[in-house]
Amino acid sequence: MTTDTSPQTARRRLLALVRAVRLPARWLLPAGVLLGAAAGGVYGTVQTPQYTATSYVMAVPVNQQFDSQTALGFAQAYGRVATQLAVLGDAQVWAGVPVGTLRTSVRSATSPDAPMVSISATSPRPAQAADIANAVARSLTEHAGHAARDTGIRLVNFSHALKPAQPSSASRKLTTLVGASMGGLLGGLALLVRPRRSTDDADTARASVPAPAHAGDVQEQVG
C-alpha cells in the first residue's frame, strides 16, 4: 500500500488540521511558536548527550624523493581509507567495541592545504569517544606503515584525542529555539492555507441581491 505524499494531499491535511483546531487566525502563529518550543524543549531533555573526540595524523615522506605535494595527495587518500572495514577491523580490538559501532560513530576529514587527517568519533561516553578515535588513528597509521616502502609516505600521530568535557550534541536551549522557529513557520503556513471566503464567492453573493430600482425606471415600466 502506497502513501500519497503529493503537495495537494499535504495541503488538504493541513486544512483539515486547521479546521479541527478552530483557533482564531490571530492565535495560529503564537500557538505554533509555543507548541514548537515545548516540543524542542522536551526533545532536548530526553535525548542522550553525545560526545565527540578527534585525533590527528600527518602524512610525511619517508625520504627526500617525495615532496610535500605527494604527502598531501596520500593524506587525501588515507582520509578516505580511514573508515573502511580493513582499518576498522583492527581498530575494534583496541577500542573494545564492535565494527558496526565504529562504522556509525567514526568520521574522517582532510585538509586541502596540509597533509593531515582528522579522525573523529562520537559516543554517549566521553572516554569511549576518545578511545575510539585513538584506536582508528593507530590502525590507520599501522596500515600506512605497512605500505610505506611502496608509497614512500608514512603516517605519524600528530595529536591524540582527549576525553571531551562538553557534549557535542545540541543543548536544550538550542533545540527549544529550533522548535520555536519550526512552530512559527508552521503557524505562518497555517495562516496562509486557512479556509477563508474567496473573492469570487463574495462577488457572486453581491450579484445575487437585486439592486434597488430607480423611480424613472419604474415609471417607464408602468407606462
C-alpha positions as CSV (number, residue, x, y, z in Angstrom):
1,M,0.0,0.0,0.0
2,T,1.5,3.4,-1.1
3,T,1.1,6.7,0.8
4,D,0.2,9.8,-1.2
5,T,2.7,12.5,-0.3
6,S,1.8,15.0,-3.0
7,P,1.7,18.7,-2.1
8,Q,-2.1,18.7,-2.7
9,T,-2.5,15.9,-0.1
10,A,-0.3,17.7,2.4
11,R,-2.3,20.9,1.9
12,R,-5.6,19.1,2.4
13,R,-4.3,17.5,5.6
14,L,-3.1,20.9,6.9
15,L,-6.5,22.4,6.1
16,A,-8.3,19.6,8.0
17,L,-6.0,20.1,11.0
18,V,-6.7,23.9,11.0
19,R,-10.5,23.2,10.8
20,A,-10.3,20.7,13.6
21,V,-8.4,23.1,15.9
22,R,-10.6,26.0,15.1
23,L,-8.3,28.6,16.6
24,P,-8.8,32.3,15.8
25,A,-6.5,33.3,13.0
26,R,-4.5,35.7,15.3
27,W,-3.7,32.8,17.6
28,L,-2.2,30.4,15.0
29,L,1.3,31.9,14.9
30,P,1.7,32.3,18.7
31,A,0.3,28.8,19.3
32,G,2.7,27.3,16.7
33,V,5.7,29.0,18.4
34,L,4.7,27.8,21.9
35,L,4.0,24.3,20.7
36,G,7.2,24.1,18.8
37,A,9.2,25.4,21.7
38,A,7.7,22.9,24.0
39,A,8.4,20.0,21.6
40,G,12.0,21.2,21.2
41,G,12.5,21.5,24.9
42,V,11.2,18.0,25.5
43,Y,13.5,16.6,22.9
44,G,16.5,18.4,24.3
45,T,15.6,17.0,27.7
46,V,15.1,13.3,26.8
47,Q,17.9,13.0,24.2
48,T,21.1,11.2,25.2
49,P,24.1,13.6,25.1
50,Q,26.7,12.7,22.5
51,Y,30.5,13.5,22.9
52,T,33.0,13.8,20.1
53,A,36.7,13.4,20.3
54,T,39.2,13.9,17.5
55,S,42.6,12.5,16.8
56,Y,45.0,13.8,14.1
57,V,47.6,12.0,12.0
58,M,50.0,13.5,9.4
59,A,51.5,12.2,6.2
60,V,55.2,12.6,5.9
61,P,57.7,11.5,3.2
62,V,59.9,8.6,4.1
63,N,62.9,10.0,2.1
64,Q,63.8,13.1,0.1
65,Q,62.5,11.7,-3.1
66,F,58.9,12.7,-2.2
67,D,57.8,16.3,-1.7
68,S,55.0,17.8,0.4
69,Q,52.5,17.7,-2.5
70,T,53.0,13.9,-2.7
71,A,52.3,13.7,1.0
72,L,49.2,15.9,0.6
73,G,47.9,13.6,-2.1
74,F,48.4,10.5,0.1
75,A,46.8,12.2,3.1
76,Q,43.6,12.7,1.0
77,A,43.7,9.0,0.1
78,Y,44.2,7.8,3.6
79,G,41.4,10.1,4.7
80,R,39.1,8.0,2.5
81,V,40.5,4.8,3.7
82,A,40.2,5.6,7.5
83,T,36.6,4.5,7.7
84,Q,36.9,1.3,5.6
85,L,36.5,-2.1,7.1
86,A,40.2,-3.0,6.8
87,V,41.1,-0.2,9.2
88,L,38.1,-0.5,11.5
89,G,38.5,-4.3,11.8
90,D,41.9,-3.8,13.5
91,A,40.7,-0.8,15.5
92,Q,37.9,-2.7,17.1
93,V,40.4,-4.7,19.2
94,W,41.9,-1.6,20.8
95,A,38.6,0.3,21.0
96,G,36.7,-2.6,22.6
97,V,33.6,-2.0,20.5
98,P,32.1,-3.9,17.5
99,V,32.9,-2.8,13.9
100,G,29.2,-1.8,13.5
101,T,29.6,0.8,16.3
102,L,32.8,2.1,14.7
103,R,31.2,2.5,11.3
104,T,28.4,4.6,12.7
105,S,30.5,6.7,15.1
106,V,33.7,7.4,13.2
107,R,34.2,10.2,10.6
108,S,37.3,11.3,8.9
109,A,38.3,14.6,7.2
110,T,41.3,16.0,5.4
111,S,42.6,19.5,4.7
112,P,43.2,20.8,1.1
113,D,46.3,22.7,2.4
114,A,48.0,20.4,4.9
115,P,48.8,16.6,4.7
116,M,46.7,15.9,7.8
117,V,43.8,13.5,8.5
118,S,41.4,14.1,11.3
119,I,39.6,11.2,12.8
120,S,36.5,12.0,14.9
121,A,34.5,9.5,17.0
122,T,31.1,10.1,18.7
123,S,29.8,8.2,21.7
124,P,27.5,8.7,24.7
125,R,30.5,8.3,26.9
126,P,33.4,10.8,26.7
127,A,36.2,8.3,27.4
128,Q,34.9,5.9,24.9
129,A,34.8,8.6,22.2
130,A,38.5,9.3,22.8
131,D,39.4,5.6,22.8
132,I,37.6,5.0,19.5
133,A,39.3,8.0,17.8
134,N,42.8,7.0,19.0
135,A,42.2,3.3,18.1
136,V,41.2,4.2,14.5
137,A,44.2,6.6,14.2
138,R,46.5,3.9,15.4
139,S,45.1,1.3,13.0
140,L,45.4,3.8,10.1
141,T,49.0,4.6,11.0
142,E,49.9,0.9,11.0
143,H,48.3,0.3,7.6
144,A,50.2,3.2,6.2
145,G,53.4,1.9,7.7
146,H,53.0,-1.5,6.0
147,A,52.8,0.2,2.6
148,A,55.4,2.9,3.2
149,R,58.1,1.0,1.3
150,D,55.9,1.2,-1.8
151,T,54.3,4.6,-1.3
152,G,57.2,6.5,0.2
153,I,54.7,8.0,2.7
154,R,54.1,7.1,6.3
155,L,51.6,8.5,8.8
156,V,52.7,9.8,12.2
157,N,50.5,10.7,15.1
158,F,50.1,14.5,15.4
159,S,47.7,14.8,18.2
160,H,45.9,12.2,20.4
161,A,42.2,12.5,21.1
162,L,41.4,13.7,24.6
163,K,38.3,13.0,26.6
164,P,35.8,15.8,25.7
165,A,34.5,17.9,28.6
166,Q,31.3,19.1,26.9
167,P,28.8,17.3,24.7
168,S,28.8,17.9,21.0
169,S,25.0,17.3,20.6
170,A,22.5,20.2,20.6
171,S,21.7,21.7,24.0
172,R,18.2,22.0,25.4
173,K,18.3,25.8,24.7
174,L,19.2,25.2,21.1
175,T,16.5,22.5,20.5
176,T,13.9,24.8,22.1
177,L,14.9,27.7,19.8
178,V,14.8,25.4,16.7
179,G,11.4,24.0,17.8
180,A,10.0,27.5,18.3
181,S,11.2,28.5,14.8
182,M,9.7,25.5,13.2
183,G,6.4,26.0,15.1
184,G,6.3,29.6,14.0
185,L,6.9,28.5,10.4
186,L,4.1,26.0,10.5
187,G,1.8,28.6,12.2
188,G,2.5,31.0,9.4
189,L,1.8,28.3,6.8
190,A,-1.5,27.6,8.6
191,L,-2.4,31.2,8.3
192,L,-1.8,31.1,4.6
193,V,-3.8,28.0,3.9
194,R,-6.6,28.5,6.4
195,P,-10.1,28.4,4.9
196,R,-11.4,31.8,4.0
197,R,-14.2,33.2,1.9
198,S,-13.0,33.7,-1.6
199,T,-13.4,36.9,-3.6
200,D,-15.4,35.0,-6.2
201,D,-17.9,33.9,-3.6
202,A,-18.3,37.4,-2.3
203,D,-18.9,38.7,-5.9
204,T,-21.5,36.0,-6.5
205,A,-23.3,36.9,-3.3
206,R,-23.4,40.5,-4.2
207,A,-24.7,39.7,-7.7
208,S,-27.5,37.6,-6.4
209,V,-29.0,40.6,-4.5
210,P,-31.0,42.7,-6.9
211,A,-30.1,46.4,-7.0
212,P,-32.8,48.9,-6.0
213,A,-34.8,50.2,-8.9
214,H,-34.8,53.9,-9.7
215,A,-38.0,55.9,-9.8
216,G,-37.6,56.7,-13.5
217,D,-37.2,53.1,-14.4
218,V,-40.3,52.1,-12.5
219,Q,-42.4,54.8,-14.4
220,E,-41.2,53.6,-17.7
221,Q,-42.1,50.0,-16.8
222,V,-45.6,51.1,-15.7
223,G,-46.2,53.2,-18.7
